[in-house]
Amino acid sequence: MRAATTGKTQLPTFALGTRIAGVVTEWLRVYKGLRHVCVLSPCLFNIVAEMAMREALENFNGGLRIGGRLVNSLRYADDIVLITISPEDLRDLLNRIISSGHMFDLLINKGKTKLVDNS
């Protein structure tokens, strides 16, 4: 998954000010997203990607039982491996991830997506 960006200069999404002792400070413009050089960027991306995956996996019972545990995904940074036992489960899980990803402005890069079949 990756954050969806247009590559254009973004307009502020909102402005905020802080009230200290009854006086409002100078208004700050808040833009959506972070610069890639920001040290927080990978951490925040991982948090948002984890939130999207948890949303997608809610009430999903597909996957493979290993040692009594249900395993349906392996995740490291922005790499995700989906594990299912049927094409229907894979399609359902992928649709869930696409849907939850849209809620967080995350997209799947189809060019980097691979399918491995064990049949």
PATORVO-305722 format. One line per field, with one value per atom (N, C-alpha, C): residue number from 1; atom name; x, y, z. Coordinates in steps of 0.2 Angstrom, whole numbers, plus 5000, padded with zeros to 4 digits. Layout:
num [NUM | ...]
atomo [CA | ...]
east [X | ...]
north [Y | ...]
up [Z | ...]
//
This chain:
num [1 | 1 | 1 | 2 | 2 | 2 | 3 | 3 | 3 | 4 | 4 | 4 | 5 | 5 | 5 | 6 | 6 | 6 | 7 | 7 | 7 | 8 | 8 | 8 | 9 | 9 | 9 | 10 | 10 | 10 | 11 | 11 | 11 | 12 | 12 | 12 | 13 | 13 | 13 | 14 | 14 | 14 | 15 | 15 | 15 | 16 | 16 | 16 | 17 | 17 | 17 | 18 | 18 | 18 | 19 | 19 | 19 | 20 | 20 | 20 | 21 | 21 | 21 | 22 | 22 | 22 | 23 | 23 | 23 | 24 | 24 | 24 | 25 | 25 | 25 | 26 | 26 | 26 | 27 | 27 | 27 | 28 | 28 | 28 | 29 | 29 | 29 | 30 | 30 | 30 | 31 | 31 | 31 | 32 | 32 | 32 | 33 | 33 | 33 | 34 | 34 | 34 | 35 | 35 | 35 | 36 | 36 | 36 | 37 | 37 | 37 | 38 | 38 | 38 | 39 | 39 | 39 | 40 | 40 | 40 | 41 | 41 | 41 | 42 | 42 | 42 | 43 | 43 | 43 | 44 | 44 | 44 | 45 | 45 | 45 | 46 | 46 | 46 | 47 | 47 | 47 | 48 | 48 | 48 | 49 | 49 | 49 | 50 | 50 | 50 | 51 | 51 | 51 | 52 | 52 | 52 | 53 | 53 | 53 | 54 | 54 | 54 | 55 | 55 | 55 | 56 | 56 | 56 | 57 | 57 | 57 | 58 | 58 | 58 | 59 | 59 | 59 | 60 | 60 | 60 | 61 | 61 | 61 | 62 | 62 | 62 | 63 | 63 | 63 | 64 | 64 | 64 | 65 | 65 | 65 | 66 | 66 | 66 | 67 | 67 | 67 | 68 | 68 | 68 | 69 | 69 | 69 | 70 | 70 | 70 | 71 | 71 | 71 | 72 | 72 | 72 | 73 | 73 | 73 | 74 | 74 | 74 | 75 | 75 | 75 | 76 | 76 | 76 | 77 | 77 | 77 | 78 | 78 | 78 | 79 | 79 | 79 | 80 | 80 | 80 | 81 | 81 | 81 | 82 | 82 | 82 | 83 | 83 | 83 | 84 | 84 | 84 | 85 | 85 | 85 | 86 | 86 | 86 | 87 | 87 | 87 | 88 | 88 | 88 | 89 | 89 | 89 | 90 | 90 | 90 | 91 | 91 | 91 | 92 | 92 | 92 | 93 | 93 | 93 | 94 | 94 | 94 | 95 | 95 | 95 | 96 | 96 | 96 | 97 | 97 | 97 | 98 | 98 | 98 | 99 | 99 | 99 | 100 | 100 | 100 | 101 | 101 | 101 | 102 | 102 | 102 | 103 | 103 | 103 | 104 | 104 | 104 | 105 | 105 | 105 | 106 | 106 | 106 | 107 | 107 | 107 | 108 | 108 | 108 | 109 | 109 | 109 | 110 | 110 | 110 | 111 | 111 | 111 | 112 | 112 | 112 | 113 | 113 | 113 | 114 | 114 | 114 | 115 | 115 | 115 | 116 | 116 | 116 | 117 | 117 | 117 | 118 | 118 | 118 | 119 | 119 | 119]
atomo [N | CA | C | N | CA | C | N | CA | C | N | CA | C | N | CA | C | N | CA | C | N | CA | C | N | CA | C | N | CA | C | N | CA | C | N | CA | C | N | CA | C | N | CA | C | N | CA | C | N | CA | C | N | CA | C | N | CA | C | N | CA | C | N | CA | C | N | CA | C | N | CA | C | N | CA | C | N | CA | C | N | CA | C | N | CA | C | N | CA | C | N | CA | C | N | CA | C | N | CA | C | N | CA | C | N | CA | C | N | CA | C | N | CA | C | N | CA | C | N | CA | C | N | CA | C | N | CA | C | N | CA | C | N | CA | C | N | CA | C | N | CA | C | N | CA | C | N | CA | C | N | CA | C | N | CA | C | N | CA | C | N | CA | C | N | CA | C | N | CA | C | N | CA | C | N | CA | C | N | CA | C | N | CA | C | N | CA | C | N | CA | C | N | CA | C | N | CA | C | N | CA | C | N | CA | C | N | CA | C | N | CA | C | N | CA | C | N | CA | C | N | CA | C | N | CA | C | N | CA | C | N | CA | C | N | CA | C | N | CA | C | N | CA | C | N | CA | C | N | CA | C | N | CA | C | N | CA | C | N | CA | C | N | CA | C | N | CA | C | N | CA | C | N | CA | C | N | CA | C | N | CA | C | N | CA | C | N | CA | C | N | CA | C | N | CA | C | N | CA | C | N | CA | C | N | CA | C | N | CA | C | N | CA | C | N | CA | C | N | CA | C | N | CA | C | N | CA | C | N | CA | C | N | CA | C | N | CA | C | N | CA | C | N | CA | C | N | CA | C | N | CA | C | N | CA | C | N | CA | C | N | CA | C | N | CA | C | N | CA | C | N | CA | C | N | CA | C | N | CA | C | N | CA | C | N | CA | C | N | CA | C | N | CA | C | N | CA | C | N | CA | C | N | CA | C | N | CA | C | N | CA | C | N | CA | C]
east [5004 | 5000 | 5004 | 5002 | 5005 | 5000 | 5003 | 4998 | 4997 | 4990 | 4988 | 4990 | 4994 | 4996 | 4995 | 4994 | 4993 | 4999 | 5004 | 5010 | 5010 | 5004 | 5003 | 5004 | 5005 | 5005 | 4998 | 4998 | 4991 | 4989 | 4983 | 4980 | 4979 | 4979 | 4978 | 4971 | 4971 | 4964 | 4960 | 4964 | 4961 | 4966 | 4963 | 4968 | 4966 | 4971 | 4970 | 4974 | 4971 | 4975 | 4974 | 4978 | 4978 | 4976 | 4972 | 4970 | 4974 | 4978 | 4982 | 4980 | 4978 | 4975 | 4970 | 4966 | 4961 | 4963 | 4969 | 4971 | 4973 | 4970 | 4971 | 4978 | 4982 | 4989 | 4987 | 4993 | 4992 | 4990 | 4986 | 4983 | 4988 | 4988 | 4992 | 4988 | 4991 | 4988 | 4990 | 4986 | 4987 | 4986 | 4991 | 4991 | 4990 | 4987 | 4986 | 4993 | 4995 | 5001 | 5008 | 5013 | 5020 | 5025 | 5030 | 5035 | 5039 | 5041 | 5045 | 5051 | 5054 | 5060 | 5059 | 5052 | 5050 | 5052 | 5055 | 5057 | 5050 | 5045 | 5039 | 5035 | 5037 | 5033 | 5032 | 5038 | 5037 | 5033 | 5034 | 5030 | 5022 | 5021 | 5014 | 5011 | 5014 | 5012 | 5010 | 5015 | 5014 | 5007 | 5006 | 5000 | 4994 | 4994 | 4988 | 4987 | 4992 | 4992 | 4989 | 4991 | 4989 | 4982 | 4979 | 4972 | 4968 | 4971 | 4967 | 4966 | 4972 | 4972 | 4967 | 4967 | 4963 | 4956 | 4954 | 4947 | 4945 | 4950 | 4949 | 4948 | 4952 | 4952 | 4946 | 4943 | 4937 | 4932 | 4930 | 4925 | 4927 | 4933 | 4936 | 4938 | 4935 | 4937 | 4941 | 4943 | 4947 | 4955 | 4958 | 4966 | 4968 | 4973 | 4976 | 4978 | 4976 | 4977 | 4984 | 4988 | 4995 | 4996 | 4997 | 4997 | 4991 | 4985 | 4979 | 4977 | 4982 | 4981 | 4979 | 4974 | 4972 | 4977 | 4980 | 4985 | 4982 | 4981 | 4978 | 4982 | 4987 | 4992 | 4998 | 5004 | 5010 | 5012 | 5014 | 5015 | 5022 | 5025 | 5032 | 5032 | 5032 | 5033 | 5027 | 5028 | 5023 | 5022 | 5025 | 5024 | 5019 | 5014 | 5009 | 5008 | 5008 | 5007 | 5000 | 4995 | 4988 | 4988 | 4986 | 4986 | 4978 | 4976 | 4969 | 4970 | 4964 | 4964 | 4960 | 4957 | 4953 | 4953 | 4952 | 4952 | 4946 | 4941 | 4935 | 4937 | 4940 | 4943 | 4948 | 4952 | 4957 | 4954 | 4949 | 4945 | 4941 | 4938 | 4935 | 4939 | 4945 | 4950 | 4953 | 4954 | 4957 | 4952 | 4946 | 4941 | 4940 | 4940 | 4940 | 4946 | 4952 | 4958 | 4957 | 4955 | 4954 | 4949 | 4944 | 4938 | 4941 | 4944 | 4947 | 4953 | 4957 | 4962 | 4959 | 4954 | 4951 | 4949 | 4947 | 4945 | 4951 | 4957 | 4963 | 4968 | 4965 | 4969 | 4975 | 4974 | 4979 | 4977 | 4982 | 4980 | 4985 | 4983 | 4987 | 4990 | 4997 | 5000 | 4999 | 4995 | 4994 | 5000 | 5005 | 5011 | 5016 | 5015 | 5019 | 5016 | 5010 | 5006 | 5007 | 5009 | 5010 | 5005 | 5004 | 4999 | 5004 | 5004 | 5007 | 5002 | 5001 | 4997 | 5000 | 4998 | 5001 | 4997 | 4993 | 4989 | 4993]
north [4994 | 5000 | 5006 | 5011 | 5018 | 5023 | 5029 | 5035 | 5038 | 5039 | 5042 | 5050 | 5051 | 5058 | 5060 | 5067 | 5069 | 5072 | 5073 | 5076 | 5084 | 5087 | 5094 | 5097 | 5104 | 5107 | 5107 | 5105 | 5104 | 5111 | 5112 | 5118 | 5115 | 5120 | 5118 | 5115 | 5109 | 5106 | 5109 | 5112 | 5116 | 5121 | 5125 | 5129 | 5129 | 5130 | 5129 | 5134 | 5136 | 5140 | 5138 | 5140 | 5138 | 5143 | 5142 | 5147 | 5146 | 5152 | 5151 | 5157 | 5156 | 5161 | 5166 | 5163 | 5167 | 5171 | 5170 | 5173 | 5168 | 5169 | 5164 | 5166 | 5161 | 5161 | 5162 | 5164 | 5164 | 5158 | 5158 | 5153 | 5149 | 5142 | 5138 | 5134 | 5134 | 5130 | 5123 | 5118 | 5111 | 5108 | 5105 | 5102 | 5094 | 5091 | 5084 | 5081 | 5076 | 5072 | 5075 | 5071 | 5073 | 5073 | 5077 | 5076 | 5069 | 5066 | 5060 | 5060 | 5066 | 5067 | 5067 | 5068 | 5068 | 5062 | 5062 | 5056 | 5052 | 5056 | 5053 | 5049 | 5051 | 5048 | 5040 | 5037 | 5029 | 5027 | 5030 | 5028 | 5029 | 5035 | 5037 | 5033 | 5031 | 5027 | 5020 | 5017 | 5011 | 5011 | 5016 | 5016 | 5016 | 5020 | 5021 | 5014 | 5011 | 5005 | 5000 | 5000 | 4995 | 4996 | 5002 | 5004 | 5001 | 5002 | 5000 | 4992 | 4989 | 4982 | 4979 | 4982 | 4980 | 4980 | 4986 | 4987 | 4982 | 4980 | 4975 | 4968 | 4967 | 4960 | 4959 | 4964 | 4963 | 4959 | 4954 | 4949 | 4945 | 4945 | 4940 | 4934 | 4928 | 4922 | 4917 | 4920 | 4916 | 4916 | 4912 | 4911 | 4904 | 4903 | 4896 | 4895 | 4890 | 4888 | 4885 | 4888 | 4886 | 4886 | 4880 | 4879 | 4882 | 4881 | 4883 | 4890 | 4894 | 4901 | 4902 | 4907 | 4909 | 4914 | 4913 | 4917 | 4919 | 4926 | 4928 | 4933 | 4936 | 4941 | 4941 | 4943 | 4944 | 4951 | 4956 | 4963 | 4965 | 4969 | 4972 | 4978 | 4984 | 4990 | 4991 | 4992 | 4993 | 4987 | 4981 | 4975 | 4971 | 4968 | 4964 | 4957 | 4952 | 4945 | 4943 | 4942 | 4939 | 4931 | 4928 | 4921 | 4918 | 4915 | 4912 | 4905 | 4901 | 4894 | 4893 | 4899 | 4899 | 4905 | 4905 | 4911 | 4916 | 4913 | 4917 | 4921 | 4918 | 4921 | 4927 | 4925 | 4930 | 4936 | 4935 | 4941 | 4945 | 4941 | 4945 | 4949 | 4946 | 4950 | 4956 | 4955 | 4960 | 4966 | 4964 | 4969 | 4973 | 4969 | 4973 | 4977 | 4975 | 4980 | 4986 | 4985 | 4991 | 4995 | 4993 | 4997 | 5001 | 4997 | 5001 | 5005 | 5004 | 5008 | 5015 | 5015 | 5021 | 5025 | 5023 | 5027 | 5030 | 5028 | 5031 | 5034 | 5034 | 5037 | 5033 | 5026 | 5021 | 5018 | 5016 | 5013 | 5007 | 5002 | 4996 | 4997 | 4996 | 4997 | 4991 | 4991 | 4985 | 4982 | 4987 | 4985 | 4981 | 4982 | 4978 | 4972 | 4971 | 4966 | 4959 | 4954 | 4947 | 4942 | 4937 | 4931 | 4925 | 4922 | 4915 | 4910 | 4905 | 4899 | 4893 | 4889 | 4883 | 4877 | 4878 | 4872 | 4868]
up [5000 | 5000 | 5000 | 4997 | 4998 | 4998 | 5001 | 5002 | 4995 | 4994 | 4988 | 4987 | 4982 | 4981 | 4974 | 4973 | 4966 | 4963 | 4967 | 4965 | 4964 | 4965 | 4965 | 4971 | 4971 | 4978 | 4981 | 4987 | 4990 | 4994 | 4994 | 4997 | 5004 | 5009 | 5016 | 5017 | 5021 | 5022 | 5028 | 5032 | 5037 | 5041 | 5045 | 5049 | 5056 | 5061 | 5068 | 5072 | 5077 | 5082 | 5089 | 5093 | 5100 | 5105 | 5109 | 5114 | 5121 | 5122 | 5128 | 5133 | 5138 | 5143 | 5140 | 5136 | 5132 | 5126 | 5124 | 5118 | 5113 | 5107 | 5101 | 5098 | 5097 | 5094 | 5086 | 5083 | 5075 | 5072 | 5067 | 5064 | 5060 | 5061 | 5057 | 5051 | 5045 | 5040 | 5040 | 5040 | 5041 | 5034 | 5031 | 5025 | 5026 | 5021 | 5021 | 5020 | 5023 | 5022 | 5025 | 5024 | 5026 | 5020 | 5021 | 5016 | 5018 | 5012 | 5013 | 5017 | 5018 | 5022 | 5029 | 5031 | 5038 | 5042 | 5047 | 5051 | 5054 | 5054 | 5057 | 5051 | 5045 | 5039 | 5039 | 5040 | 5040 | 5046 | 5052 | 5058 | 5057 | 5054 | 5053 | 5048 | 5043 | 5037 | 5040 | 5044 | 5047 | 5052 | 5055 | 5060 | 5055 | 5050 | 5046 | 5042 | 5040 | 5036 | 5041 | 5047 | 5052 | 5053 | 5054 | 5055 | 5049 | 5043 | 5037 | 5037 | 5039 | 5039 | 5044 | 5050 | 5055 | 5053 | 5050 | 5047 | 5042 | 5038 | 5033 | 5036 | 5041 | 5043 | 5049 | 5050 | 5055 | 5053 | 5056 | 5055 | 5048 | 5046 | 5041 | 5044 | 5042 | 5045 | 5040 | 5035 | 5030 | 5032 | 5029 | 5030 | 5031 | 5034 | 5035 | 5043 | 5045 | 5052 | 5053 | 5057 | 5058 | 5066 | 5069 | 5076 | 5080 | 5077 | 5080 | 5079 | 5076 | 5075 | 5068 | 5067 | 5060 | 5057 | 5052 | 5049 | 5042 | 5041 | 5034 | 5031 | 5035 | 5032 | 5036 | 5032 | 5035 | 5032 | 5037 | 5035 | 5038 | 5034 | 5035 | 5031 | 5035 | 5032 | 5027 | 5021 | 5016 | 5012 | 5014 | 5010 | 5014 | 5010 | 5014 | 5010 | 5013 | 5010 | 5013 | 5008 | 5010 | 5009 | 5014 | 5014 | 5015 | 5010 | 5010 | 5007 | 5008 | 5005 | 4999 | 4997 | 4991 | 4987 | 4981 | 4977 | 4979 | 4981 | 4984 | 4990 | 4995 | 5001 | 4999 | 4994 | 4992 | 4989 | 4985 | 4982 | 4987 | 4992 | 4997 | 5001 | 5003 | 5007 | 5003 | 4997 | 4993 | 4992 | 4991 | 4991 | 4998 | 5003 | 5010 | 5011 | 5009 | 5009 | 5005 | 4999 | 4994 | 4997 | 5000 | 5003 | 5009 | 5014 | 5020 | 5018 | 5013 | 5011 | 5008 | 5005 | 5002 | 5008 | 5014 | 5019 | 5022 | 5021 | 5024 | 5018 | 5012 | 5006 | 5005 | 5005 | 5003 | 4997 | 4993 | 4986 | 4986 | 4982 | 4981 | 4974 | 4973 | 4967 | 4963 | 4958 | 4954 | 4951 | 4949 | 4945 | 4950 | 4956 | 4961 | 4964 | 4962 | 4965 | 4962 | 4966 | 4963 | 4966 | 4962 | 4965 | 4964 | 4970 | 4970 | 4972 | 4968 | 4969 | 4970 | 4975 | 4977 | 4975 | 4970 | 4968 | 4962]
//
